[in-house]
Amino acid sequence: MKRIFILPFFLLFLGSCENKKARISDADKSFQQLADDFLKGWLDWRPQAAVALGFHEYDGKLTDYSKASLDKELQRLKEYDQKLGVFDTATLGAKSFYDYRLLRLAIKNELFNFEDFKVYSRNPMTYAAAADVNLYIKRNYAPIEDRLRAIIALENQLPSLYVAAKVNLADSLPRPYVETAIDVAGGNVAFLKGDLLIALKDVKNDSLMGLFRAANEKTISAINDFADWLRKEKMPTANDQYAIGRDNYRKMLLNNEDLTISPEKILELGLANLKKEQERFNAAAAIIDPSKKPIDVYHEMQKDHPSADSLIPEAKKHLDIIRQFLIDKNLVTMPSEVRVQVKETPQYARATSTASMDVPGPFEKATEAYYYITPVDPKWTAKQKEDWLSQFDYYTTDNVTVHEAYPGHYTQFLHLNASSATKVEKIFGSYAFMEGWAHYCEIMMNDEGYGNNGDSIIAAKYRLAQSGDALLRICRLCVSVKMHCQGMKLDTATKFFMDNWYQGEKPSNNEATRGTFDPGYLFYTVGKLEILKLRDDYKKQEGSNYSLKKFNDAVLDNGMPPIRFLREILLKDKSTWDEIL
């Protein structure tokens, strides 16, 4: 009798398991199809983003910025948001559910940009920055003549972009947006007249070059016309209403990072960290020269900087030293021997960047990666030049290299490429993860002894430089909340940077201006704090099995998700998953 009853029960149980597996498989397939359909439309509407990712079937194409096209893309985003909202996630596998959550956040963030941040109606930089033909020059992914054909095709479409911009932009725009857009437009023109021509100097196809020159002249004329229009039509009516407001700020936190913490709590954390970092700053300065005020010690150290001509060569010199330190100390896996190149920031990007990393897209076959440093502008006053170079004292420049290259953004990119990340995971990334990791690397390298060769003064200078950069990021956090939730004005924000970052007016004003259109730059500090908290919790969990390399590799090998998601992956205790900060 037992056999008669047990066998049917076993078969029933087995059949149930098989059906469940089939259902899970079907759910995963349904989600994958939905994700693929969304990504196809996302890339189709954003061909330049697609090219940057490495999808060269989009070469030479440009987004249609007409009002009808904008409305259609907004409607498409809403439709997919609704489809994902009603999708039955209960039967999704773990990997698909992970991607589902990433995709939902990505769509919510796109909707935020359209409807709340209003990037197409309030921000002229959206259009001023769209003339990025450097995409086709900086990497040798195809023969130069093929890439030149893409440039010609793109440039022939660019005048229509500025026609659409004039229709789309509101009557009155935030003043810092207009001023920065004019600067970006000027940088683009300088690039088209300068670096681009140099990059094409060896092209021997005269007829192709003739087509290029005609297209390039039209583009330069269209950009200049757009900049003149901004000066004449938009500057006189410009306003100081750049704050997104508290409600939108909370949306930004949620849609970017899945954070429900209030802006007030974040500001409280920021101000507390500012005080701690200033104490750390003062302690390092006291080791260097206890007879002077900490700020004076810092400013004295900042005088020890390269000249305008030697800024890039000096950064190159230390790049390999920093990389070798990582290997010698066994701090993180280095998945590739391909090295990053140090270059001047292209003209079109100098209005909004001090230093940056430009890596190939995750689907790009070419391997060239660039660590850009913005040089001194010959048109600046002597004081502005000195203020700028003082940001690049020898110790701070090493810290910037740690952030941008090793083990910061470039190492981050190498891990992403070598990982088993899905298409969704490689396209959509968390601001706090990407910048938080690079910022975390600065303190991690300092803690592990980079720059400490036994000379306590030199070690203290590296610590002071790292602390100075940390103060910058904490000031960004404080200014972001104060500016967008509490009405802080640009001049007051500039003074806040000067008083708490201890830099001159020119770089401080640049940072405050960036805050008007990039409220998300609080995520440098937020991300760093999240990663440090995660590391502490992971270390407690792993006990004797913990190693810094093991942790660093684990953080880097799971895509670019919000840190909350990483907590779920790396920590076994579910009760700690929500303890972000």
KAMOLIN-V101036 format. One record per run of one state. SS is the DSSP state (a for helix, b for strand, c for the rest). FROM is the first residue (numbers start at 1). LEN is the number of residues. Records with the same first field share a line. If there is no record, write none. Layout:
SS: FROM-LEN ; FROM-LEN
This chain:
c: 1-1 ; 46-1 ; 54-2 ; 59-8 ; 86-8 ; 116-9 ; 129-4 ; 137-7 ; 169-5 ; 194-1 ; 200-6 ; 235-4 ; 240-6 ; 258-5 ; 289-5 ; 303-2 ; 306-5 ; 330-11 ; 345-2 ; 350-5 ; 359-11 ; 374-8 ; 391-2 ; 405-4 ; 419-4 ; 428-3 ; 448-8 ; 486-4 ; 502-3 ; 518-1 ; 546-2 ; 557-6 ; 571-3 ; 577-5
a: 2-44 ; 47-7 ; 56-3 ; 67-19 ; 94-22 ; 125-4 ; 133-4 ; 144-25 ; 175-19 ; 195-5 ; 206-29 ; 246-12 ; 263-26 ; 294-9 ; 311-19 ; 347-3 ; 382-9 ; 394-11 ; 409-10 ; 423-5 ; 431-17 ; 456-30 ; 490-12 ; 505-13 ; 519-27 ; 548-9 ; 563-8 ; 574-3
b: 174-1 ; 239-1 ; 305-1 ; 341-4 ; 355-4 ; 370-4 ; 393-1
